[in-house]
């Protein structure tokens, strides 16, 4: 099994060199287990193991069907760029540019759609609709 956390770190380092910030982390159950073994529990919940939220680079990791990161950075004209980067070889990412007056609800709808598209791509074009 490849070192998934190392792949996350390498991808994040590349994005940070270009001004991106880590916004959200999506991890498969296997990668979340790797993160837990590496000591990636949120320090705020360290006293309560049942409440501990796994975190990568200080950002809570959410269980998902794919290993991926959400990254963001400011863009021209007050817009905000968001990229959903699949942790894979070869690299794959989806990009969206949000207008400054776009509501957070609309942004979340777009991000959910992007996550579904990424999962479909990662699963070879077959969306996992059983949840």
Helices and strands as residue ranges (DSSP letters): H 4-17, E 21-27, H 29-37, G 43-45, E 55-56, E 59-63, E 68-74, G 76-78, E 80-86, E 92-98, H 104-122
